[in-house]
């Protein structure tokens, strides 16, 4: 992929003109440019398409060169990158796993000088070109092994950031931090000779306790969801830190973000109740904390059952998640199901209930969608029920 050829005005015009086209149809066409293979054009168009919503700034900026789609899929969304950047402020930051450079761009809005390291020279050149197109002048791009760069230059930074690759040499997924590249567990002490604060982005699938068993000096963990889907965990490590650990659940919505913080050691006791007037479903980031009793205490709502992870109250409370008014509270049996469920149209959620959503839909011929929300769950008295609700 030759950047200089791809940024020619006529090539950019072609990519833009075909950015909505079907790739299968395009693949049968011949490249209109003798020096540019059709495969390179298809790569640009496909990655541009995948960036439309996730990376709208890159999508809408003229002259941007895109990497293969895998880099787009693996990169942070703009919303998540902006949230990470809101947690830092200072003079210097180095990103040891720069990738397509989205995180660095947003860090550069709050940090005076940012260093982007990327082991793939071609991707590093693409990112450097794009920063010029984005008129972001306070980012330096380094192509090569970031750990070598760090040790050879013996420079200190306010922050070191990294997003270790979660696949091994055989392209297989790995699940422990010590199996990722670079190995944050092995290199943490070395990193802390170059900074006092290390930020580590990990998979949302990483178990919190497993991560804490491998890392030390963890001051905070931010569990970041976008539109109620957990996208990443951000671990904040502070040199020699031995204080309490804070968990912050963040759900970035189209309006205001939902942000809730607990102490990792919070051992608050939950209160319990049978379904009352209102029902609460925690957002996915809040659920990922595992602090189900603390949720009850924090929001002053009652759990329906130890294992249901649904909450209720008589009065409407603020809550990080979805809120519903319970219209009907019914025992789940053949008679009530026939009367209230059969042939209905509703959104279904199952919590601590022995039958799966697909089975319920098939059994009672419930269509998906509509304004009605039905929760199938188990209550404090161990009764299987369904709650017909409307959103608040």
C-alpha positions in Angstrom: 0.0 0.0 0.0 1.6 3.2 -1.2 0.3 6.2 0.8 1.5 8.7 -1.8 -0.5 7.1 -4.5 -3.6 6.7 -2.4 -3.8 10.3 -1.4 -3.8 11.6 -4.9 -7.0 13.7 -5.4 -8.4 11.5 -8.2 -7.9 8.3 -6.0 -9.5 9.9 -3.0 -12.4 11.0 -5.2 -12.9 7.4 -6.4 -12.8 6.0 -2.9 -15.3 8.6 -1.7 -17.6 8.0 -4.7 -17.7 4.3 -4.0 -17.8 4.4 -0.2 -21.4 3.1 -0.2 -21.0 0.5 -2.9 -21.2 -3.3 -2.5 -17.7 -4.7 -2.1 -18.5 -7.9 -3.8 -19.6 -6.1 -7.0 -16.6 -3.8 -6.9 -14.2 -6.8 -6.5 -15.0 -7.8 -10.1 -14.1 -4.5 -11.5 -10.7 -3.4 -12.8 -8.7 -0.7 -11.0 -9.0 2.6 -12.9 -5.4 3.5 -11.8 -2.6 1.6 -13.4 -0.3 1.9 -10.4 -2.8 1.0 -7.7 -4.1 -2.6 -7.4 -7.8 -3.0 -7.0 -7.2 -4.8 -3.7 -5.7 -1.6 -2.2 -8.8 0.4 -3.3 -11.1 -2.3 -1.9 -9.2 -2.2 1.5 -9.7 1.6 1.6 -13.4 1.4 0.8 -14.1 -1.4 3.2 -12.3 0.2 6.1 -13.9 3.5 5.4 -17.3 1.9 5.5 -16.5 0.3 8.8 -15.4 3.7 10.2 -18.6 5.6 9.3 -20.2 5.4 12.8 -17.3 4.2 14.9 -14.8 6.8 13.7 -16.8 9.5 12.1 -14.1 12.2 12.4 -11.8 10.0 10.3 -14.6 9.0 7.9 -15.5 12.7 7.3 -11.9 14.1 7.0 -10.5 14.4 3.5 -7.3 12.6 2.6 -7.5 10.0 5.4 -5.8 6.7 4.6 -7.2 3.6 6.2 -5.5 0.4 7.3 -7.0 -3.1 6.8 -10.4 -3.7 8.5 -8.9 -5.6 11.4 -7.2 -2.5 12.7 -10.6 -0.7 12.5 -12.3 -3.5 14.4 -9.6 -3.6 17.1 -9.4 0.2 17.7 -11.2 2.1 20.3 -14.4 4.0 19.2 -14.2 7.8 19.4 -16.5 7.8 22.3 -14.4 5.4 24.4 -11.2 7.1 23.4 -12.6 10.5 24.5 -13.7 9.0 27.8 -10.2 7.7 28.4 -8.7 11.0 27.6 -10.9 12.7 30.2 -9.0 10.8 32.9 -5.6 12.3 32.0 -4.0 15.7 32.0 -0.3 16.7 31.8 2.8 17.2 29.7 3.7 13.8 28.3 2.2 10.5 27.4 3.5 7.5 25.4 1.2 4.9 23.8 3.2 1.7 23.5 0.6 0.0 21.2 -0.5 2.8 19.0 -2.4 1.0 16.3 -4.6 3.2 14.2 -4.0 6.1 16.6 -7.5 6.9 17.8 -6.6 6.9 21.5 -3.5 9.0 20.9 -5.5 11.6 19.0 -7.9 12.1 22.0 -5.0 12.0 24.5 -3.4 14.8 22.5 -6.4 17.0 23.3 -5.4 17.0 27.0 -1.6 16.2 26.9 0.9 18.6 25.6 3.1 16.0 23.8 2.1 12.5 22.9 4.3 9.7 21.5 2.6 7.1 19.3 4.6 3.8 19.0 3.6 1.2 16.4 5.6 -1.9 15.5 4.3 -2.1 12.0 6.1 0.5 9.9 3.4 0.8 7.3 0.7 1.4 9.9 2.9 4.0 11.6 3.3 5.9 8.4 -0.5 5.8 7.8 -1.1 7.2 11.2 1.5 9.9 10.9 -0.1 11.0 7.6 -3.6 11.0 9.1 -2.5 13.2 12.0 -1.3 15.8 9.4 -4.7 15.6 7.8 -6.4 16.0 11.2 -4.0 19.0 11.9 -2.9 17.3 15.1 0.7 18.5 15.5 1.6 17.4 19.1 1.9 13.7 18.3 5.2 12.1 17.4 5.0 8.7 15.6 7.7 6.1 16.2 7.9 2.9 14.1 9.4 0.0 15.9 9.4 -2.0 19.1 8.0 0.4 21.8 9.8 -1.4 24.7 13.1 -1.0 23.0 12.4 2.7 22.3 11.4 3.2 25.9 14.6 1.6 27.3 17.0 3.1 24.7 15.8 6.7 25.2 15.6 6.4 29.0 12.9 9.1 29.0 10.2 9.7 31.6 6.5 10.3 30.9 3.6 11.5 32.9 1.6 8.5 31.6 2.4 5.2 29.8 -0.6 3.7 28.0 -0.9 0.3 26.4 -3.5 -2.0 24.9 -1.8 -5.5 24.9 -2.6 -7.7 21.9 -4.9 -10.5 23.0 -3.8 -13.0 20.4 -0.7 -15.3 20.4 1.6 -16.0 17.5 -0.8 -18.5 16.1 -3.6 -15.8 16.0 -5.4 -17.6 18.8 -7.2 -15.6 21.5 -5.6 -15.5 25.0 -7.3 -14.6 28.2 -4.6 -13.9 30.8 -2.7 -10.7 30.8 0.6 -12.6 31.1 -0.2 -14.2 27.7 -0.8 -10.8 25.9 1.8 -8.8 23.9 3.5 -6.9 25.4 3.4 -8.8 28.6 2.3 -6.1 31.1 2.9 -8.5 34.1 6.5 -9.1 33.2 7.3 -5.5 32.2 5.4 -3.5 34.8 8.3 -2.8 37.0 10.4 -1.6 34.1 7.5 0.6 32.9 7.3 2.2 36.3 10.9 3.3 36.1 9.7 5.6 33.2 6.4 6.9 34.7 4.4 7.0 37.9 1.1 6.1 36.1 0.4 3.2 33.7 -2.9 2.9 32.0 -3.8 -0.5 30.6 -6.7 -1.2 28.3 -8.0 -4.8 28.4 -10.7 -7.0 27.0 -14.2 -6.5 28.6 -14.2 -10.3 29.0 -11.2 -10.2 31.5 -12.3 -11.3 35.0 -11.6 -8.5 37.5 -10.3 -10.9 40.1 -8.0 -12.6 37.6 -6.6 -9.2 36.5 -6.0 -8.2 40.0 -4.2 -11.4 40.8 -1.7 -10.6 38.0 -1.3 -6.9 38.5 -0.1 -4.8 41.4 -0.5 -1.1 42.4 -4.0 -0.9 40.8 -5.7 2.3 41.9 -8.8 2.2 39.8 -10.6 0.1 37.2 -13.0 1.9 34.7 -15.5 -0.5 33.1 -16.5 1.3 29.9 -19.7 0.5 28.0 -21.0 2.1 24.9 -24.8 2.0 24.4 -24.9 -0.6 27.1 -22.3 -2.9 25.6 -19.1 -3.2 27.7 -16.3 -2.4 25.3 -13.1 -2.2 27.4 -11.7 -2.2 30.9 -9.2 0.5 31.8 -6.8 -0.3 34.6 -5.0 2.7 36.3 -1.8 1.6 38.0 0.1 4.1 40.2 3.6 3.4 41.3 3.8 1.9 44.8 0.0 2.5 45.4 -1.4 0.5 48.3 -4.7 2.3 49.0 -8.2 1.3 48.3 -9.3 0.3 44.7 -12.1 2.2 43.0 -14.4 0.6 40.5 -16.1 3.0 38.1 -18.9 1.7 35.8 -19.4 3.9 32.8 -22.2 3.6 30.2 -21.7 6.1 27.4 -25.2 6.8 26.0 -26.4 9.1 23.2 -27.3 11.7 25.9 -25.7 11.8 29.4 -23.1 9.2 30.4 -24.2 7.0 33.4 -21.2 6.9 35.8 -21.2 5.0 39.1 -18.2 4.4 41.5 -17.8 1.8 44.2 -14.9 0.7 46.4 -13.7 -2.8 45.5 -13.9 -3.6 49.2 -17.5 -2.4 49.5 -19.4 -5.0 51.5 -22.7 -3.2 51.8 -25.7 -5.4 52.5 -28.6 -5.4 50.0 -32.2 -5.0 51.0 -34.8 -7.3 49.5 -38.4 -7.0 48.5 -41.1 -8.5 46.3 -41.8 -6.5 43.1 -43.0 -3.0 44.0 -44.1 -0.1 41.8 -40.8 0.3 39.8 -38.3 -2.2 38.4 -34.6 -1.4 37.6 -32.2 -3.2 35.3 -28.5 -2.3 35.8 -26.5 -1.3 32.7 -23.9 -3.8 31.5 -21.0 -1.9 33.0 -22.6 -1.8 36.4 -23.3 -5.6 36.2 -19.6 -6.2 35.2 -18.5 -4.8 38.6 -20.1 -7.7 40.3 -21.1 -5.4 43.2 -24.8 -6.5 43.2 -25.3 -5.8 46.9 -23.6 -2.4 46.7 -25.9 -1.4 43.8 -28.9 -1.9 46.2 -27.3 0.2 48.9 -26.0 2.9 46.6 -29.3 3.6 44.7 -31.6 2.7 47.7 -33.4 0.0 45.7 -34.3 -3.5 46.8 -33.1 -6.7 45.1 -35.8 -9.1 43.9 -33.7 -12.2 44.7 -30.1 -13.0 45.6 -29.4 -14.2 42.0 -31.8 -12.1 39.9 -29.8 -8.9 39.6 -33.1 -6.9 39.2 -34.1 -4.2 41.6 -37.4 -2.7 42.8 -38.7 0.3 44.8 -42.0 1.9 45.7 -40.8 5.4 44.7 -38.9 6.2 41.5 -35.2 6.5 42.1 -32.2 7.7 40.0 -30.5 4.6 38.6 -27.6 3.7 36.2 -29.6 1.5 33.9 -33.1 1.1 32.6 -36.2 2.0 34.7 -39.6 0.6 34.3 -43.0 0.9 35.9 -44.5 -2.5 36.7 -48.0 -2.7 35.2 -48.7 -6.4 36.1 -47.0 -8.8 38.4 -48.0 -12.4 37.6 -47.0 -15.9 38.6 -45.6 -17.9 35.7 -47.9 -20.8 35.0 -49.9 -22.2 32.1 -53.0 -20.3 32.9 -51.5 -16.9 33.3 -49.1 -17.4 30.4 -52.0 -18.3 28.1 -54.0 -15.3 29.1 -51.3 -12.6 29.2 -48.5 -13.9 26.9 -49.8 -15.8 24.0 -49.7 -14.0 20.7 -48.4 -10.8 22.3 -45.7 -8.5 21.0 -43.1 -7.6 23.6 -39.4 -7.1 24.4 -38.3 -10.0 26.7 -35.6 -10.2 29.3 -34.8 -13.3 31.4 -33.0 -13.0 34.8 -32.6 -16.0 37.1 -35.3 -18.0 35.2 -35.1 -21.6 33.9 -36.4 -20.9 30.4 -34.5 -19.0 27.7 -35.9 -16.1 25.7 -36.0 -18.1 22.4 -37.9 -20.9 24.1 -40.4 -18.5 25.7 -41.1 -16.8 22.3 -41.6 -20.1 20.6 -43.7 -21.6 23.4 -46.1 -18.7 23.7 -45.7 -17.2 20.1 -44.5 -13.9 21.4 -43.3 -11.5 18.7 -40.3 -9.3 19.2 -40.6 -5.5 19.7 -43.3 -3.2 20.6 -43.8 -0.9 23.7 -44.3 -3.7 26.2 -41.3 -5.1 28.2 -41.7 -8.4 30.0 -39.2 -9.6 32.6 -39.2 -13.3 33.5 -37.5 -13.8 36.9 -37.5 -15.3 40.3 -38.6 -13.4 43.4 -37.6 -13.3 47.0 -40.1 -16.0 47.8 -38.5 -18.2 45.1 -41.6 -17.9 42.9 -41.2 -17.8 39.1 -43.0 -14.7 37.8 -43.3 -12.4 34.8 -43.5 -8.7 35.2 -45.2 -6.7 32.4 -43.6 -3.2 32.4 -43.4 0.1 30.5 -40.3 2.2 30.3 -40.1 5.3 32.6 
